[in-house]
Amino acid sequence: MQPCWPGPIDEINLASEDFWRRPIEEREGAFQLLRRERPVAFFESSPPPAWRELAQTAGFWALTRYADIESVSRQPEVFSSAAGATTILDLPAPLLEFFGSFIHMDDPLHMRLRKIVSPAFGPRCLKDLEHVAQGILAEAIDAVVEKGECDLVTELCAPFPILVICKLLGIPESQYAFVLERTNVILGASDPEILKPGENAVQALLTAGSELAELLKQLAAKRRSEPTDDLISVLVHAEVDGDHMSDAELAAFFILLVTTGNETTRHALSHGLHVLSQHPEQRALWQSDVEGYATSAIEEILRWSSPVIFMRRTTRRRTQIGGHTIEEGEKVVMYYASANRDEAVFEDPYRFDIRRAPNRHIAFGAPGAHYCLGAQLAKREIGLFFGALFRRIPDLEVVSEPERLRSHFIHGIKHLRGSFTPSARGV
Ligand code: HEM
């Protein structure tokens, strides 16, 4: 990978949709230039047509250096997650009903809600889930292994994390495809394959949100009368400040978990497959000692893929970053994807190296109140996925260029074709 921005720095506009359609080398080149010359940069932005009536937006400050992002994450009392959203556009009130869970809150409420679900992501539950995850993975591989070729993203990477999170929550198998389609709309609404030309993005998000909320309502009603040991039961019976959560609060929780637990991991897997195909020597090294290299290889795949490109905060009061005065109520966008290539932290950052150590990437956010709750689960899933592929499809080759998701928020691959020697199911 050779980062290369073809023009002057003033032509970089992170607020423009065109910027995010440029080749990946140019995107990386722009971030490299910003880190070096304008690490705290202001971009004017105006909302796309579908958002104009509902959302008020001004511009935003873009942080591209690791140290600035780390510092912002450590100061939630100055940089709020609650004011408007953690995406660049403020979420209009109707959308907040579905997408306003604890990722869009500050402490103490954020912490109270996070604590309810945290045990489900602890080491004991993850150990129990591992067996289930292995079964899901075996089925996904069985479904393609006799064919000798497949779309690696839609047929292997996509089913795995969504099925794991559905199992964790207790969603019946008959609803898996329904949940997958709705989460695709929620995180991929800027891509024309997901949102057809002429479709209104806000409306599509509202529809997907309300359909998921309706499913949760039905499942919650069942769990109230017949409790089980799944996460929906935990949520339904949890008390916040002495009260049970309302259906709307439960729905926002549910939507947060099915969206955050799904696309991000899928894209880490698909970028992992792609980058290993570009670096066959790294792949051979990992295959030579799958368990031995797993920990560092997983971290490097996360650094390399950086599936969540940024998260936003809003200033609660006037403050300073890198010599710039930021007024109260301004948007500060932390480009995790850029921080993960910061040459001040990573030696030779554009080299993919499964032995990289140390590797203090911030693909899950920098340490702070909102650090990813599912980080351990995601790492476990990535390890299981590559372990199973190396064992069952050892000669897998990527035979197409990646078809990238068009998004300024999620760094994703929509399609990637693979070919391999067909083999028997269930081996
Ligand atoms: C490779 C996979 C993943 C990546 C790259 C990722 C990335 C992130 C990032 C960057 C944040 C920070 C948000 C912020 O700074 O405001 C976050 C938060 C979160 N993630 Fe993940 N995530 C992944 C997998 C998962 C999984 C599997 C789950 C499980 C359901 C999950 C659940 C969450 C939740 C609930 C939050 C909100 C935490 C809070 O606000 O306290 N994530 N994730």
Boltz pocket constraint, residues with backbone or C-beta under 6 A from the ligand:
constraints:
  - pocket:
      binder: B
      contacts: [[A, 81], [A, 86], [A, 102], [A, 103], [A, 104], [A, 110], [A, 114], [A, 165], [A, 256], [A, 257], [A, 258], [A, 260], [A, 261], [A, 262], [A, 264], [A, 265], [A, 268], [A, 306], [A, 307], [A, 308], [A, 311], [A, 312], [A, 336], [A, 362], [A, 363], [A, 364], [A, 365], [A, 366], [A, 369], [A, 370], [A, 371], [A, 372], [A, 373], [A, 374], [A, 375], [A, 377], [A, 378]]
      max_distance: 6.0
